[in-house]
Amino acid sequence: MSAKLKTSAKSRVAPKRSEGGWRKEIERVLITEAQIARRVESLAREIEKDFRGRELVIVSLLNGTVVFLADLIRQLNLPLRLDFIGVASYGTGTESGELVFTKELCLDVRGRDVLLLDDILDTGKTLHRVLPKIRALRPRRVKTCVLLDKPARRLEKIRADYVGFAIPDFFVVGYGLDFAERHRNLPFVGVLKPHVFKPA
Ligand code: XMP
């Protein structure tokens, strides 16, 4: 038997998001939910144009890409397969440190069209480490796509083929991005209050 839908007037009203949790740590919304939705849709159109007639392998970097990935693939009108690489950076606070691979690719990407997805291109160290690993597997081509690009902090000579938004040098959270694993579930990208990562 299927579950019955509740039809009371009360249940038809969307519950208000509790703001208490994030307002304490987030200074302001930098990119709204609506702006993200529009940009993800236009990114999907750009990617479709470039990969038309091909089957894509999307390689998504865990964990920060999960929300972006879920929205992007539902906009993509292309045959695709999905795989993940796990990367953790053992740094302090907001500074990235040593990169450790926590999950390796499972799909065979040899001769395939690969789209490598990351949440944010910051110093460039992550993509600089991951790209040669993928290229060594001899794909037909690899393109990179990031939701956010923070060019001011770049240390490696690297750029992404598809960029959602270029942003100034703020530490941002939300829409998959975290601080100490928190705030990934926010539907927008917000600026973290400095006192959170630089305690007085
Ligand atoms: P790099 O410096 O290697 O950075 O290009 C890539 C990874 O570092 C994390 N990162 C951030 N995470 N807000 C975050 O929540 C930020 O402003 C930020 N900057 C870098 C992120 O995991 C990204 O994949």
Boltz pocket constraint, residues with backbone or C-beta under 6 A from the ligand:
constraints:
  - pocket:
      binder: B
      contacts: [[A, 64], [A, 89], [A, 94], [A, 96], [A, 118], [A, 119], [A, 120], [A, 121], [A, 122], [A, 123], [A, 124], [A, 125], [A, 126], [A, 127], [A, 170], [A, 171], [A, 172], [A, 173], [A, 174], [A, 177], [A, 178], [A, 179]]
      max_distance: 6.0
